Structure formats: C-alpha cells, structure tokens
Amino acid sequence: QGEVGEGGGAAGDLYIDVRIKPDKQYTRNGDDLHCWIQVPMSWAVLGHDLAIDTFDGKRNVTIPTKLRPEQTVEIKNLGMTKLNDKDQRGNLIVHINVQI
C-alpha cells in the first residue's frame, strides 16, 4: 500500500515491476533448474564422473554408460527453494549433449 494521497486522500497502491535477466548456464522451470553440458563421445559410451558448478558449489555428476540421445541426469534438492516450504527444494536437471 502506498502513501496517503495529497490533501489527506486515500492511500494509493504501489506496483513493483521485477525483471530477471536470463542466466547463461541455467533456466528455471517451476522449482527445478536446468543446465546443459557438452561431453565427448567417449564419455557417452564409457561413462564418466565430472564436477559441475551449482549454486551450492561444485557437485559430482555421473555420466551413465551407453548414454541415450537427450538423456538427462537429475540431482535431487539442488534446484530453487520452494515458495511455500523453505526446507524443500526443486531438482537440478542436467541435460547432456554429446559432441560429435
């Protein structure tokens, strides 16, 4: 609620327009965060462990063997904090693109 109007009139409304710049690494879908990584073909066939940057620091991600096209790896509780429950978080979904 805004201030009282001039001459003692009724209080007005305050509107705030919030704009969030897109992030270069992450996109958001509800409480989940999505990121994309590129991996070499050898990792897609043989599997591999690597560290990725998250909002909570580096976390290990296991690239599974025999990776399927457009396969994702889901890391529980590394997404955004849920609005109605500050103890709960969404997930981080890692989209894996194979370099050819």
N, CA, C and O atoms as a GROMACS GRO file, in nm:
protein
  400
    1GLN      N    1   0.085  -0.117   0.000
    1GLN     CA    2   0.000   0.000   0.000
    1GLN      C    3   0.089   0.122   0.000
    1GLN      O    4   0.189   0.128   0.072
    2GLY      N    5   0.054   0.220  -0.081
    2GLY     CA    6   0.132   0.342  -0.092
    2GLY      C    7   0.098   0.443   0.016
    2GLY      O    8   0.024   0.414   0.110
    3GLU      N    9   0.155   0.562   0.001
    3GLU     CA   10   0.136   0.671   0.098
    3GLU      C   11  -0.005   0.731   0.086
    3GLU      O   12  -0.075   0.711  -0.013
    4VAL      N   13  -0.041   0.804   0.189
    4VAL     CA   14  -0.168   0.877   0.188
    4VAL      C   15  -0.161   0.981   0.076
    4VAL      O   16  -0.057   1.043   0.054
    5GLY      N   17  -0.273   0.998   0.007
    5GLY     CA   18  -0.277   1.091  -0.104
    5GLY      C   19  -0.266   1.236  -0.059
    5GLY      O   20  -0.281   1.267   0.059
    6GLU      N   21  -0.239   1.325  -0.156
    6GLU     CA   22  -0.230   1.469  -0.126
    6GLU      C   23  -0.363   1.517  -0.068
    6GLU      O   24  -0.470   1.475  -0.112
    7GLY      N   25  -0.354   1.604   0.029
    7GLY     CA   26  -0.475   1.659   0.091
    7GLY      C   27  -0.547   1.557   0.178
    7GLY      O   28  -0.665   1.574   0.209
    8GLY      N   29  -0.476   1.450   0.220
    8GLY     CA   30  -0.535   1.351   0.309
    8GLY      C   31  -0.620   1.247   0.240
    8GLY      O   32  -0.698   1.177   0.305
    9GLY      N   33  -0.606   1.234   0.108
    9GLY     CA   34  -0.683   1.135   0.033
    9GLY      C   35  -0.643   0.992   0.069
    9GLY      O   36  -0.548   0.969   0.144
   10ALA      N   37  -0.715   0.899   0.014
   10ALA     CA   38  -0.690   0.756   0.040
   10ALA      C   39  -0.550   0.716  -0.008
   10ALA      O   40  -0.496   0.770  -0.104
   11ALA      N   41  -0.495   0.618   0.062
   11ALA     CA   42  -0.364   0.566   0.024
   11ALA      C   43  -0.373   0.499  -0.113
   11ALA      O   44  -0.472   0.433  -0.145
   12GLY      N   45  -0.269   0.516  -0.191
   12GLY     CA   46  -0.265   0.455  -0.324
   12GLY      C   47  -0.200   0.317  -0.320
   12GLY      O   48  -0.165   0.267  -0.214
   13ASP      N   49  -0.185   0.258  -0.436
   13ASP     CA   50  -0.120   0.128  -0.449
   13ASP      C   51   0.022   0.147  -0.500
   13ASP      O   52   0.049   0.238  -0.579
   14LEU      N   53   0.111   0.062  -0.456
   14LEU     CA   54   0.250   0.063  -0.501
   14LEU      C   55   0.271  -0.060  -0.587
   14LEU      O   56   0.247  -0.172  -0.543
   15TYR      N   57   0.316  -0.040  -0.710
   15TYR     CA   58   0.343  -0.150  -0.802
   15TYR      C   59   0.493  -0.160  -0.824
   15TYR      O   60   0.560  -0.059  -0.847
   16ILE      N   61   0.545  -0.281  -0.817
   16ILE     CA   62   0.687  -0.305  -0.842
   16ILE      C   63   0.697  -0.402  -0.958
   16ILE      O   64   0.637  -0.510  -0.956
   17ASP      N   65   0.774  -0.364  -1.059
   17ASP     CA   66   0.796  -0.448  -1.176
   17ASP      C   67   0.935  -0.511  -1.165
   17ASP      O   68   1.035  -0.440  -1.174
   18VAL      N   69   0.940  -0.642  -1.144
   18VAL     CA   70   1.068  -0.712  -1.128
   18VAL      C   71   1.099  -0.785  -1.257
   18VAL      O   72   1.017  -0.861  -1.308
   19ARG      N   73   1.218  -0.763  -1.310
   19ARG     CA   74   1.263  -0.832  -1.431
   19ARG      C   75   1.392  -0.905  -1.399
   19ARG      O   76   1.486  -0.847  -1.345
   20ILE      N   77   1.395  -1.032  -1.434
   20ILE     CA   78   1.512  -1.115  -1.405
   20ILE      C   79   1.585  -1.141  -1.535
   20ILE      O   80   1.527  -1.187  -1.633
   21LYS      N   81   1.715  -1.111  -1.535
   21LYS     CA   82   1.796  -1.134  -1.653
   21LYS      C   83   1.816  -1.285  -1.672
   21LYS      O   84   1.839  -1.356  -1.574
   22PRO      N   85   1.808  -1.333  -1.795
   22PRO     CA   86   1.834  -1.476  -1.818
   22PRO      C   87   1.977  -1.511  -1.780
   22PRO      O   88   2.070  -1.432  -1.801
   23ASP      N   89   1.995  -1.628  -1.723
   23ASP     CA   90   2.127  -1.676  -1.684
   23ASP      C   91   2.188  -1.750  -1.803
   23ASP      O   92   2.117  -1.813  -1.881
   24LYS      N   93   2.320  -1.743  -1.815
   24LYS     CA   94   2.388  -1.809  -1.927
   24LYS      C   95   2.394  -1.960  -1.910
   24LYS      O   96   2.403  -2.033  -2.009
   25GLN      N   97   2.390  -2.008  -1.787
   25GLN     CA   98   2.406  -2.151  -1.763
   25GLN      C   99   2.276  -2.222  -1.725
   25GLN      O  100   2.258  -2.339  -1.759
   26TYR      N  101   2.186  -2.153  -1.657
   26TYR     CA  102   2.067  -2.218  -1.602
   26TYR      C  103   1.939  -2.158  -1.659
   26TYR      O  104   1.933  -2.040  -1.693
   27THR      N  105   1.836  -2.244  -1.667
   27THR     CA  106   1.700  -2.196  -1.688
   27THR      C  107   1.616  -2.255  -1.575
   27THR      O  108   1.654  -2.354  -1.512
   28ARG      N  109   1.504  -2.193  -1.551
   28ARG     CA  110   1.418  -2.237  -1.441
   28ARG      C  111   1.284  -2.283  -1.496
   28ARG      O  112   1.228  -2.222  -1.587
   29ASN      N  113   1.234  -2.393  -1.440
   29ASN     CA  114   1.101  -2.442  -1.473
   29ASN      C  115   1.036  -2.479  -1.340
   29ASN      O  116   1.061  -2.587  -1.286
   30GLY      N  117   0.953  -2.390  -1.288
   30GLY     CA  118   0.897  -2.410  -1.154
   30GLY      C  119   1.009  -2.404  -1.052
   30GLY      O  120   1.083  -2.306  -1.047
   31ASP      N  121   1.021  -2.507  -0.970
   31ASP     CA  122   1.127  -2.511  -0.869
   31ASP      C  123   1.252  -2.583  -0.920
   31ASP      O  124   1.353  -2.588  -0.849
   32ASP      N  125   1.246  -2.638  -1.040
   32ASP     CA  126   1.361  -2.710  -1.096
   32ASP      C  127   1.450  -2.617  -1.177
   32ASP      O  128   1.402  -2.525  -1.244
   33LEU      N  129   1.580  -2.642  -1.170
   33LEU     CA  130   1.678  -2.573  -1.253
   33LEU      C  131   1.726  -2.669  -1.360
   33LEU      O  132   1.739  -2.789  -1.336
   34HIS      N  133   1.752  -2.616  -1.478
   34HIS     CA  134   1.803  -2.697  -1.589
   34HIS      C  135   1.936  -2.637  -1.635
   34HIS      O  136   1.950  -2.515  -1.646
   35CYS      N  137   2.033  -2.724  -1.663
   35CYS     CA  138   2.158  -2.679  -1.723
   35CYS      C  139   2.197  -2.778  -1.831
   35CYS      O  140   2.151  -2.893  -1.831
   36TRP      N  141   2.282  -2.735  -1.923
   36TRP     CA  142   2.324  -2.816  -2.035
   36TRP      C  143   2.475  -2.828  -2.034
   36TRP      O  144   2.546  -2.729  -2.014
   37ILE      N  145   2.524  -2.950  -2.056
   37ILE     CA  146   2.668  -2.971  -2.066
   37ILE      C  147   2.699  -3.049  -2.193
   37ILE      O  148   2.617  -3.126  -2.242
   38GLN      N  149   2.820  -3.026  -2.246
   38GLN     CA  150   2.870  -3.098  -2.362
   38GLN      C  151   2.968  -3.203  -2.315
   38GLN      O  152   3.054  -3.174  -2.232
   39VAL      N  153   2.956  -3.325  -2.366
   39VAL     CA  154   3.051  -3.431  -2.330
   39VAL      C  155   3.102  -3.496  -2.458
   39VAL      O  156   3.031  -3.502  -2.558
   40PRO      N  157   3.226  -3.546  -2.455
   40PRO     CA  158   3.278  -3.616  -2.573
   40PRO      C  159   3.211  -3.753  -2.590
   40PRO      O  160   3.155  -3.809  -2.496
   41MET      N  161   3.218  -3.805  -2.710
   41MET     CA  162   3.156  -3.933  -2.743
   41MET      C  163   3.206  -4.045  -2.652
   41MET      O  164   3.129  -4.134  -2.614
   42SER      N  165   3.335  -4.043  -2.616
   42SER     CA  166   3.391  -4.149  -2.532
   42SER      C  167   3.321  -4.154  -2.395
   42SER      O  168   3.299  -4.262  -2.341
   43TRP      N  169   3.286  -4.038  -2.340
   43TRP     CA  170   3.215  -4.034  -2.212
   43TRP      C  171   3.074  -4.092  -2.226
   43TRP      O  172   3.024  -4.161  -2.138
   44ALA      N  173   3.010  -4.062  -2.340
   44ALA     CA  174   2.874  -4.109  -2.364
   44ALA      C  175   2.870  -4.262  -2.376
   44ALA      O  176   2.770  -4.324  -2.341
   45VAL      N  177   2.977  -4.321  -2.427
   45VAL     CA  178   2.982  -4.466  -2.444
   45VAL      C  179   3.029  -4.535  -2.316
   45VAL      O  180   2.970  -4.635  -2.273
   46LEU      N  181   3.136  -4.482  -2.256
   46LEU     CA  182   3.201  -4.549  -2.143
   46LEU      C  183   3.156  -4.498  -2.006
   46LEU      O  184   3.183  -4.562  -1.904
   47GLY      N  185   3.088  -4.385  -2.003
   47GLY     CA  186   3.052  -4.323  -1.875
   47GLY      C  187   3.167  -4.239  -1.822
   47GLY      O  188   3.281  -4.254  -1.865
   48HIS      N  189   3.137  -4.152  -1.728
   48HIS     CA  190   3.240  -4.063  -1.673
   48HIS      C  191   3.182  -3.990  -1.551
   48HIS      O  192   3.061  -3.966  -1.544
   49ASP      N  193   3.268  -3.955  -1.458
   49ASP     CA  194   3.230  -3.868  -1.346
   49ASP      C  195   3.293  -3.732  -1.367
   49ASP      O  196   3.411  -3.723  -1.402
   50LEU      N  197   3.217  -3.626  -1.347
   50LEU     CA  198   3.271  -3.492  -1.358
   50LEU      C  199   3.205  -3.401  -1.256
   50LEU      O  200   3.096  -3.431  -1.207
   51ALA      N  201   3.271  -3.290  -1.225
   51ALA     CA  202   3.218  -3.191  -1.131
   51ALA      C  203   3.158  -3.076  -1.211
   51ALA      O  204   3.219  -3.027  -1.306
   52ILE      N  205   3.038  -3.033  -1.172
   52ILE     CA  206   2.977  -2.917  -1.234
   52ILE      C  207   2.952  -2.811  -1.128
   52ILE      O  208   2.936  -2.843  -1.010
   53ASP      N  209   2.948  -2.686  -1.171
   53ASP     CA  210   2.920  -2.575  -1.080
   53ASP      C  211   2.770  -2.567  -1.055
   53ASP      O  212   2.690  -2.572  -1.148
   54THR      N  213   2.733  -2.553  -0.928
   54THR     CA  214   2.594  -2.532  -0.890
   54THR      C  215   2.589  -2.411  -0.797
   54THR      O  216   2.694  -2.357  -0.761
   55PHE      N  217   2.470  -2.368  -0.759
   55PHE     CA  218   2.458  -2.258  -0.664
   55PHE      C  219   2.514  -2.296  -0.527
   55PHE      O  220   2.544  -2.208  -0.446
   56ASP      N  221   2.528  -2.425  -0.501
   56ASP     CA  222   2.582  -2.474  -0.374
   56ASP      C  223   2.726  -2.520  -0.386
   56ASP      O  224   2.773  -2.598  -0.303
   57GLY      N  225   2.797  -2.474  -0.488
   57GLY     CA  226   2.935  -2.516  -0.510
   57GLY      C  227   2.942  -2.631  -0.610
   57GLY      O  228   2.842  -2.664  -0.674
   58LYS      N  229   3.058  -2.690  -0.623
   58LYS     CA  230   3.076  -2.799  -0.719
   58LYS      C  231   3.008  -2.926  -0.669
   58LYS      O  232   3.013  -2.959  -0.550
   59ARG      N  233   2.945  -2.998  -0.763
   59ARG     CA  234   2.881  -3.126  -0.733
   59ARG      C  235   2.921  -3.226  -0.841
   59ARG      O  236   2.937  -3.191  -0.957
   60ASN      N  237   2.938  -3.350  -0.799
   60ASN     CA  238   2.973  -3.456  -0.894
   60ASN      C  239   2.850  -3.506  -0.967
   60ASN      O  240   2.743  -3.523  -0.909
   61VAL      N  241   2.867  -3.528  -1.097
   61VAL     CA  242   2.763  -3.584  -1.182
   61VAL      C  243   2.822  -3.706  -1.250
   61VAL      O  244   2.933  -3.701  -1.303
   62THR      N  245   2.748  -3.815  -1.250
   62THR     CA  246   2.792  -3.936  -1.319
   62THR      C  247   2.723  -3.944  -1.454
   62THR      O  248   2.600  -3.951  -1.462
   63ILE      N  249   2.804  -3.943  -1.560
   63ILE     CA  250   2.752  -3.965  -1.694
   63ILE      C  251   2.736  -4.116  -1.709
   63ILE      O  252   2.836  -4.188  -1.702
   64PRO      N  253   2.615  -4.166  -1.730
   64PRO     CA  254   2.596  -4.311  -1.736
   64PRO      C  255   2.657  -4.370  -1.863
   64PRO      O  256   2.673  -4.301  -1.964
   65THR      N  257   2.692  -4.498  -1.858
   65THR     CA  258   2.741  -4.566  -1.977
   65THR      C  259   2.626  -4.581  -2.077
   65THR      O  260   2.509  -4.583  -2.040
   66LYS      N  261   2.662  -4.591  -2.203
   66LYS     CA  262   2.564  -4.608  -2.311
   66LYS      C  263   2.457  -4.499  -2.306
   66LYS      O  264   2.337  -4.528  -2.311
   67LEU      N  265   2.502  -4.376  -2.296
   67LEU     CA  266   2.413  -4.260  -2.288
   67LEU      C  267   2.320  -4.255  -2.409
   67LEU      O  268   2.364  -4.269  -2.522
   68ARG      N  269   2.192  -4.234  -2.384
   68ARG     CA  270   2.094  -4.220  -2.491
   68ARG      C  271   2.084  -4.074  -2.534
   68ARG      O  272   2.114  -3.985  -2.454
   69PRO      N  273   2.044  -4.047  -2.659
   69PRO     CA  274   2.027  -3.908  -2.703
   69PRO      C  275   1.929  -3.834  -2.612
   69PRO      O  276   1.825  -3.888  -2.573
   70GLU      N  277   1.963  -3.712  -2.579
   70GLU     CA  278   1.881  -3.623  -2.497
   70GLU      C  279   1.853  -3.678  -2.358
   70GLU      O  280   1.753  -3.641  -2.295
   71GLN      N  281   1.939  -3.766  -2.309
   71GLN     CA  282   1.924  -3.819  -2.173
   71GLN      C  283   1.959  -3.710  -2.073
   71GLN      O  284   2.043  -3.624  -2.099
   72THR      N  285   1.894  -3.714  -1.957
   72THR     CA  286   1.921  -3.618  -1.851
   72THR      C  287   1.962  -3.692  -1.724
   72THR      O  288   1.933  -3.809  -1.705
   73VAL      N  289   2.032  -3.618  -1.638
   73VAL     CA  290   2.066  -3.667  -1.505
   73VAL      C  291   2.001  -3.571  -1.406
   73VAL      O  292   2.018  -3.450  -1.417
   74GLU      N  293   1.926  -3.625  -1.311
   74GLU     CA  294   1.855  -3.542  -1.214
   74GLU      C  295   1.925  -3.549  -1.079
   74GLU      O  296   1.949  -3.658  -1.025
   75ILE      N  297   1.958  -3.432  -1.025
   75ILE     CA  298   2.021  -3.424  -0.893
   75ILE      C  299   1.917  -3.365  -0.797
   75ILE      O  300   1.878  -3.249  -0.810
   76LYS      N  301   1.875  -3.445  -0.703
   76LYS     CA  302   1.769  -3.406  -0.610
   76LYS      C  303   1.812  -3.290  -0.520
   76LYS      O  304   1.928  -3.282  -0.477
   77ASN      N  305   1.718  -3.202  -0.492
   77ASN     CA  306   1.734  -3.092  -0.394
   77ASN      C  307   1.845  -2.993  -0.426
   77ASN      O  308   1.901  -2.934  -0.334
   78LEU      N  309   1.877  -2.973  -0.553
   78LEU     CA  310   1.972  -2.868  -0.590
   78LEU      C  311   1.906  -2.761  -0.677
   78LEU      O  312   1.976  -2.682  -0.741
   79GLY      N  313   1.772  -2.759  -0.680
   79GLY     CA  314   1.700  -2.657  -0.755
   79GLY      C  315   1.669  -2.537  -0.666
   79GLY      O  316   1.740  -2.510  -0.569
   80MET      N  317   1.564  -2.466  -0.700
   80MET     CA  318   1.524  -2.348  -0.627
   80MET      C  319   1.445  -2.386  -0.502
   80MET      O  320   1.378  -2.490  -0.498
   81THR      N  321   1.454  -2.301  -0.400
   81THR     CA  322   1.377  -2.321  -0.278
   81THR      C  323   1.228  -2.306  -0.309
   81THR      O  324   1.189  -2.214  -0.381
   82LYS      N  325   1.147  -2.395  -0.256
   82LYS     CA  326   1.002  -2.389  -0.280
   82LYS      C  327   0.943  -2.272  -0.201
   82LYS      O  328   0.977  -2.251  -0.085
   83LEU      N  329   0.854  -2.198  -0.265
   83LEU     CA  330   0.798  -2.077  -0.203
   83LEU      C  331   0.720  -2.106  -0.076
   83LEU      O  332   0.729  -2.030   0.020
   84ASN      N  333   0.645  -2.214  -0.073
   84ASN     CA  334   0.560  -2.244   0.042
   84ASN      C  335   0.627  -2.328   0.149
   84ASN      O  336   0.569  -2.352   0.255
   85ASP      N  337   0.749  -2.375   0.122
   85ASP     CA  338   0.820  -2.461   0.218
   85ASP      C  339   0.969  -2.439   0.202
   85ASP      O  340   1.032  -2.500   0.115
   86LYS      N  341   1.025  -2.352   0.284
   86LYS     CA  342   1.166  -2.313   0.271
   86LYS      C  343   1.263  -2.428   0.295
   86LYS      O  344   1.382  -2.416   0.264
   87ASP      N  345   1.215  -2.541   0.351
   87ASP     CA  346   1.301  -2.657   0.374
   87ASP      C  347   1.305  -2.750   0.253
   87ASP      O  348   1.384  -2.845   0.252
   88GLN      N  349   1.223  -2.725   0.154
   88GLN     CA  350   1.217  -2.810   0.034
   88GLN      C  351   1.274  -2.736  -0.086
   88GLN      O  352   1.261  -2.614  -0.098
   89ARG      N  353   1.339  -2.812  -0.174
   89ARG     CA  354   1.394  -2.753  -0.296
   89ARG      C  355   1.358  -2.839  -0.416
   89ARG      O  356   1.330  -2.958  -0.405
   90GLY      N  357   1.359  -2.774  -0.531
   90GLY     CA  358   1.342  -2.848  -0.656
   90GLY      C  359   1.470  -2.923  -0.690
   90GLY      O  360   1.561  -2.933  -0.607
   91ASN      N  361   1.477  -2.975  -0.811
   91ASN     CA  362   1.591  -3.054  -0.854
   91ASN      C  363   1.671  -2.981  -0.960
   91ASN      O  364   1.622  -2.888  -1.024
   92LEU      N  365   1.794  -3.024  -0.978
   92LEU     CA  366   1.879  -2.976  -1.087
   92LEU      C  367   1.876  -3.084  -1.195
   92LEU      O  368   1.916  -3.198  -1.171
   93ILE      N  369   1.830  -3.046  -1.313
   93ILE     CA  370   1.822  -3.139  -1.426
   93ILE      C  371   1.938  -3.105  -1.520
   93ILE      O  372   1.943  -2.995  -1.576
   94VAL      N  373   2.030  -3.199  -1.537
   94VAL     CA  374   2.146  -3.179  -1.624
   94VAL      C  375   2.116  -3.245  -1.758
   94VAL      O  376   2.099  -3.367  -1.766
   95HIS      N  377   2.110  -3.164  -1.863
   95HIS     CA  378   2.088  -3.213  -1.999
   95HIS      C  379   2.226  -3.237  -2.061
   95HIS      O  380   2.311  -3.148  -2.061
   96ILE      N  381   2.246  -3.356  -2.112
   96ILE     CA  382   2.378  -3.395  -2.162
   96ILE      C  383   2.374  -3.401  -2.314
   96ILE      O  384   2.299  -3.480  -2.373
   97ASN      N  385   2.456  -3.317  -2.378
   97ASN     CA  386   2.469  -3.317  -2.523
   97ASN      C  387   2.602  -3.380  -2.560
   97ASN      O  388   2.706  -3.346  -2.503
   98VAL      N  389   2.600  -3.472  -2.654
   98VAL     CA  390   2.721  -3.542  -2.696
   98VAL      C  391   2.784  -3.468  -2.813
   98VAL      O  392   2.718  -3.439  -2.912
   99GLN      N  393   2.913  -3.437  -2.799
   99GLN     CA  394   2.988  -3.373  -2.907
   99GLN      C  395   3.025  -3.478  -3.011
   99GLN      O  396   3.076  -3.585  -2.977
  100ILE      N  397   2.998  -3.447  -3.134
  100ILE     CA  398   3.032  -3.541  -3.242
  100ILE      C  399   3.137  -3.480  -3.331
  100ILE      O  400   3.180  -3.542  -3.428
   0.00000   0.00000   0.00000
